[in-house]
Amino acid sequence: MHARFPLMEKTIIVVLSFLFAAAAWGQQYKWVDQDGKVRYGDVPPPGVKATPLRPPPPGAPAAAPSAKKDGAKALTPEAAFRKRQEEAAKGRDTQAKADQEAQQKRENCTRAQDALRALESGQRIARTDTKGERYYLEDAQIAQETARARQSVQQWCN
């Protein structure tokens, strides 16, 4: 069986706990003793010149371990999170743009290779003029188109 404290005893324990906590948070002093050693405490001895130290503000976080070397202010956790999110979004945008450019380059390469294959196949090549009429390329035109197609393949497929 548990021994239960009456209400009065519980109250005394709580009050004493608060008193000890308040004493720990009390004013701190710094002084030099008779041996020349620096001492710290909440009550300096009589007859010494004691310097009061400021207590840390209640609930203050510890010093930031990762301060910037160039003198910039350290970011709050929320600002650091937002910065990481923005950098990640920029990275995704950059990657998406690079992927789109790579896809476009592959498509252009495929088209250029198909055009070169068609020109080098030896078959007659037909085109449509502005009136919508079909005409066939002559050998000189095929040679020019083949040279352009090779340049396109070299440009897009490398």
FENHU-V148927 format. One record per backbone hydrogen bond with DSSP energy under -1.0 kcal/mol. CO is the residue of the C=O (numbers start at 1). NH is the residue of the N-H. E is the energy in kcal/mol with one decimal. If there is no record, write none. Layout:
BEGIN
co->CO nh->NH e->E
co->CO nh->NH e->E
END
This chain:
BEGIN
co->6 nh->10 e->-2.0
co->7 nh->11 e->-2.1
co->8 nh->12 e->-2.1
co->9 nh->13 e->-2.1
co->10 nh->14 e->-2.2
co->11 nh->15 e->-2.5
co->12 nh->16 e->-2.6
co->13 nh->17 e->-2.1
co->14 nh->18 e->-2.1
co->15 nh->19 e->-2.2
co->16 nh->20 e->-2.4
co->17 nh->21 e->-2.1
co->18 nh->22 e->-2.5
co->19 nh->23 e->-2.1
co->20 nh->24 e->-1.8
co->21 nh->25 e->-1.3
co->23 nh->26 e->-1.0
co->28 nh->53 e->-3.2
co->29 nh->41 e->-1.9
co->30 nh->51 e->-3.4
co->31 nh->39 e->-3.6
co->33 nh->36 e->-1.5
co->37 nh->33 e->-2.7
co->39 nh->31 e->-2.4
co->41 nh->29 e->-3.4
co->45 nh->48 e->-1.2
co->51 nh->30 e->-2.1
co->57 nh->60 e->-1.9
co->76 nh->80 e->-2.9
co->77 nh->81 e->-2.2
co->78 nh->82 e->-2.6
co->79 nh->83 e->-2.6
co->80 nh->84 e->-2.5
co->81 nh->85 e->-2.5
co->82 nh->86 e->-2.7
co->83 nh->87 e->-2.6
co->84 nh->88 e->-2.5
co->85 nh->89 e->-2.4
co->86 nh->90 e->-2.6
co->87 nh->91 e->-2.5
co->88 nh->92 e->-2.6
co->89 nh->93 e->-2.7
co->90 nh->94 e->-2.9
co->91 nh->95 e->-2.6
co->92 nh->96 e->-2.8
co->93 nh->97 e->-2.5
co->94 nh->98 e->-2.4
co->95 nh->99 e->-2.7
co->96 nh->100 e->-2.4
co->97 nh->101 e->-2.5
co->98 nh->102 e->-2.4
co->99 nh->103 e->-2.5
co->100 nh->104 e->-2.5
co->101 nh->105 e->-2.4
co->102 nh->106 e->-2.3
co->103 nh->107 e->-2.4
co->104 nh->108 e->-2.5
co->105 nh->109 e->-2.3
co->106 nh->110 e->-2.5
co->107 nh->111 e->-2.4
co->108 nh->112 e->-2.4
co->109 nh->113 e->-2.6
co->110 nh->114 e->-2.5
co->111 nh->115 e->-2.5
co->112 nh->116 e->-2.3
co->113 nh->117 e->-2.5
co->114 nh->118 e->-2.3
co->115 nh->119 e->-2.2
co->116 nh->120 e->-2.3
co->125 nh->137 e->-2.9
co->127 nh->135 e->-2.6
co->129 nh->132 e->-1.7
co->133 nh->129 e->-2.9
co->135 nh->127 e->-2.9
co->138 nh->142 e->-2.5
co->139 nh->143 e->-2.2
co->140 nh->144 e->-2.1
co->141 nh->145 e->-2.8
co->142 nh->146 e->-2.5
co->143 nh->147 e->-2.2
co->144 nh->148 e->-2.3
co->145 nh->149 e->-2.5
co->146 nh->150 e->-2.4
co->147 nh->151 e->-2.0
co->148 nh->152 e->-2.3
co->149 nh->153 e->-2.5
co->150 nh->154 e->-2.6
co->151 nh->155 e->-2.6
co->152 nh->156 e->-2.9
co->153 nh->157 e->-2.4
END
